[in-house]
């Protein structure tokens, strides 16, 4: 019901410009984000890049979850959204096409799935937001652990921390067992990445799972283990735009968005996420600073 209500509000909001609404921009490229800061920040980066080339942009902000954003994109209520390749592929295929660690294979399947729906998948960024297995640098050095498979001989003596739903998730404990053969001695459920990071530093857990773009991974003593057997699906940030919007504005829009994507990597998102956590931060200013760097 929440998704339906949000979509109804968006329908009204995008119903067209009137003389009484000077802020509305008829014909502008309408850009939406998911309901979390990283998505809004990425959307703002793409928006400012387009504006710098003279394209009119309308920011719809954080309109909700994928259950709201995807139907709005298909209905033509929004034109552009920065997506995460693997998760979007699973969503639009209803799980029939599961993404793999191979970015290009995942992108190919995503393009094939979205083309009949009137959407174009542009070039992916190197930036990915996916599950990452984390240990302390001291632990990694002591046990010579730099990849997830290096945990094989140790796992049954280790304590693992992660989100409460981790034991039931194919890319968390289930996948670590099925792909790597890892069975940890103890699992401790945790409410979020900051708690995982704090617990690793306090020695309460030996291994944890966090998002690869988490701000706690900026220049710290936490080590991201290499997913050497390819458990995690490709989650490249990728602009998805309606084909009619692309036809209306021309190939230069695609060029501008692809230029941004070629520059954006995971370490950028970690640093931007760190800065956006400051209550005094401004997403527009952060996007401008990144684009100018």
N, C-alpha and C positions, 0 to 999 in steps of 0.2 A: 504493500500500500504506500510506503514511503517513496519508493521509486516511481510509482504512478503519479503521485502528487507532485513530485519534483519535476517530472516530465511535463505535466500539465502547466505548471508555473513557467517552465521554459518556453512552452508553446505560446503562451500569452506574451512573454517578454520578447519573443522573436517574431511576433505577428505582423511586423511592418512598422515603418516610421510614420509619424504624424507631425503636423505643423506645431503641435503642442509639445513635442518631445524633441528638442534640439540636440539631445545627446545621442539619439539614435543615428546610425550611419547606414542608410540603405545602400546595399551593394558592397559593403565592407566585408572583409574576410573575417568571419566570426570564429574566434578561437576559444576553446573551452579547456578546462583542466579537471582532473579528478580532485577529490576532496582531501588532499593532503599537500603540505607546503612544497615538496619537491616537484610535484606535477605543475603546480601553479608557477613555480619559478622557471621551469623549462618552457612552459607556454609563454611566459613573459619574454624570455630570450628570443624565441621565434617571432613573437609579435614585434618586438623592437627592431629586429633585423629586417622584417618586412617594411615597417614604417620608414626605416632609414633609406630604403630604395623607393619610397614614394607610394607604397600600397596602403590604402585605408584599412584599418584594423578595428574590429569591435571585440573587446575583451568580455567574455561571459563569466570569467572567474571559475571558482570551484563549484561546478554544478552538481557533483555527486559521484556515486560509484559507477563502475562500468555498466551496471544494469540500467543506469540512467543515460550515461554518455553514449553508449553504442546505439540504442534506438534513436536518440536525438540526431546522431550523425546520419543514420539511414533515412530519417524523415526529412533531412535537409534543414533542421533547426540550428545546426552548427556546421561549419565548413572544415574545421581543422582541429585535430587533437594530437598532442604528443602521447604516443602509446608505448607499451612494453611488449615486444614482439611475441614472446612465448605465451604470456598470459592471454593476450588478445587472440592468438590462434586457438588456444584451448576454449576460450569463451565463444567465439563465433562458430566453431565447429562442434560445439556441445561435447567436447572431449573426444570426438572421433579422430581428429588429427592432433596427436600429442606432439608438442615441440621437442626437439632434441638439443643437445649442447652445440650443434652445428648451426651457427648464425645464418649462413647463406641458405641452407636447406629449410630452416624455419621461415626465413623471409620469403623464399619461393612459395612455400605452402600458404603463407599468409596472403601474399599477392593473389594467388589463385582463388583463395576463399573469398576475398573482398572485391575482386573485380566485378563479379556479377551483381554485387550490391551497390555498385556505383562509387566505389572508393579506390583511391590510388595510394599505394604504400611506397613512400619515397625511400631514399637511402638511409640506412641505419647509422646511428652514432656508435662509436666504440663503447660509450657509457652503457653499463648494464646494472640493473638493480635486481640482484638474485640472492638466494640464500648462500651464505659463505660459512665455512667451518673455521673457527677461530681458536687459537691458543695463545698463551703468553710467550714472549720472545725467549725467556729463560727456559721454559718447558721445551720449546722447539730446539734450542741449542743443546740442552741436556740429553734429549732423547733422539736427536737427529731426525726431527719430524718437520717436514716442509711441504708434504703433500698428504691428502686425506688417506691414501693407501698406506702411508707410513704408520698410521695408528693401529694397523691390524694386530700386531703382536701385543699391544698395550690395552686395547679397548676394554677388555673384561676387568680391568683394574681401575678404570677411570670413571669420573662423574661428569655427566653431560648436562648442560643447561640450555633451555630454549623455550619457545612459546608452548603454552598448555596443550595445543593441538598437535604438537610435533610428533607424538607417537603414532598418529593416524594419518600423517601426511606423506605422500609418495616421494617428496623431495626433502624430507627431513629424516626421521629415524627409520621409517620403512625403507626408504631408498638407500640410506647408509648401510642397512642390513643387507638388502637385496643386491646392491651393486658392489659394495666394498666388504661385505661380510662382517660388519662391525656390530657388536653387541656390548653396549656399555654396562658397567656394573650398576650404576645408579643414574636415573633421570630426575632432574629437578625442574619443575615447570616455573617459568618466569614471565612476568607481564610485559617485558619489552627489552629492546637492545641495551638501553642504559644499565638495566639491572644485570644483564648478562656480562657486560663489560666490567661493572663493579665487582661482580662475583668472581670473575676470572682473576682480577687483580688482588682480591682478598683471599684467594686460594680456596674458595668455597666450591668451585667447580674446576675441572681440568680442561674441558673442551666446551665450546658453546657455538651456537648458530646465531648469526646476525645478518642483516642486509648488507650487501657489498658497498652500498653508497652511504652507510651509516656514518655520521659525523664523528663517532668515537674512534673511527679508524684513521683519522687524520693524524699523521706524525705521532704515533703512539707506540707503546710497547706491545701492542696486539698484532699477531701475525695471522694473515689470511692464508690458509692452506690451499695449495693447488688442487683443484678438482680434477685430478689426473685421469680418472676413469669416466669423466663426463656425465656425472649424475644430474647436475643442474641444467635446466633448459636455457637456451639463449633468451635473454631478456633485454636485448638492445633497445634503447630509446629510439623511436622512429616516428616521424610525422606521418599521420594518416589524413588525407585530404579528400574531399568529395571531388569526383571527376568533373562535375559541372562547374565547380568553383575554379578548378585548374584550367578548364577550357575558357572560362570567362576572363581570367586574368593573364593567361599565357604562360609560356615556359619559364619566364624569368622568376616567377614565384617558386617553381621547383628548384631553380638554380640557387636562389637565396636560402631556402630551407636546407638544401643539401650542403651548402657551404658551412652553415652552422653545425650540422651533424658531423661533418668531417673533423671539426675542432673539439667536439664535446666528448670527454672521456670520464671514466668512473672516478678518478681522483678529483676532477673538477666538481663533480656532484657532491663528493664528500665534503669538500671545502665550502661549497655554497650552502650545503645543509647545515654545516657548523655555524656559518654566519647568519643564516636565517633564524636560528634559534635565539639570537639576541633580540629581546623585546623591542629594542630601539631600531632594529633593522628594517629596511624598506626593500621589498622585492623588486620594485622598479629600478632602484639605485643599484642593487646587486647585479641585476641582469645587464644594466648599462655598463657597469664596471667590468664584467666578464667579457662582454662584446668588445670593449675597448682594449682588452689586455692582449 
